[in-house]
Amino acid sequence: MQLYKFIVNGKVQGVFYRKSVSQNAMRAGYKGTIKNLRNGTVEVYAELLDDEINGFLELLRKGSHLSEVNDISYVLASNERLEYDGFIIL
């Protein structure tokens, strides 16, 4: 399990994107955080196994029915574990 950082670009603020992603991520059993950034993007941290990345990217692309995801970038943030369960909106 590794901690990944994702930056999601597009129409992702003010369209229930964080709530939808958080709910779908919890249903799928992921742990992480999601928050809006001042530049209009959304930052997501998620604990994932290497073989879970594609499924998680699809979850981020889906978003909410009002969102439009244009681009997602991600990097390995660390090998540290999150100290809580669930998927939290910050």
N, C-alpha and C positions, 0 to 999 in steps of 0.2 A: 504494500500500500504506500502510495506516494502522494504528496500534496502538489496539485497543479493550479496555476493561476491562468485564468481566461479573461480576455478583454473582448467584449461583444459590442460591435458597431452597428448602427442602423437606427431605426425608429424603435427604441427600446426603453424610453423613459416616458412616463405618463400614459402607458398603454397596458398596465397590469402585467408587464413582463416579469418582474421580480417575483410577484406572487405566484404566477403560473409555473415558472421554473422551480421555485421553492417547493410547491406542492407536488409537482411531477417528480422532482428529485427525491423527496421524502418517500413517495410511493415506491420508487425504484430502489430505495435503501441506501442512497448516497448521503454522505455527510459533507457539509460545507457551509459557505456563506455567499451572499450576493448583495451587492450594493451599487447605487448610482454614483457615478463620478461627475465632477463639475463640468467636464468637457462633453457631456452627453452620452458617454459610453457607460457600460455596466461592467463591473469587476466581479469575477466569480472565483472563489477558491473551492476546490473539491478534492477529497481523498479518493483516489482511484487506483485500481490495478491497471497495468499496461493494456490489458485486453478490454478494459471498460471505456477507454477514451473515445472510440468511435460512437458508441451508444450515448455517451454523455454529450458529445458534440451534436448529435441529432436532437437530443432533448433541448439543448441551447438554441438550435436553429428553429425548432418548432415554436418556442416561446408562447405567446398568447395569440388569440385570434386577431388582435389589433396590431401586434408588433410586426416589424419587417427587419430581419437580420441581414445585413449586408456582408459582414466579415467577422470572423472569430479568430483571434490569435491566442496561442497558449504557450506556456513554458513550464518546465518542472520547477516548482517553487522550493521544495525541500523534501527531505525524508522524514520530517517531523509529523507527528499525528495531531489531529485536532483534539481539543480537550472536552468536547461536548458531542452529543448525538443530535441528529436531525440536520435540517438545512435552514439556516437562519437568515432572515432579511435584516440587513444592517442599515 
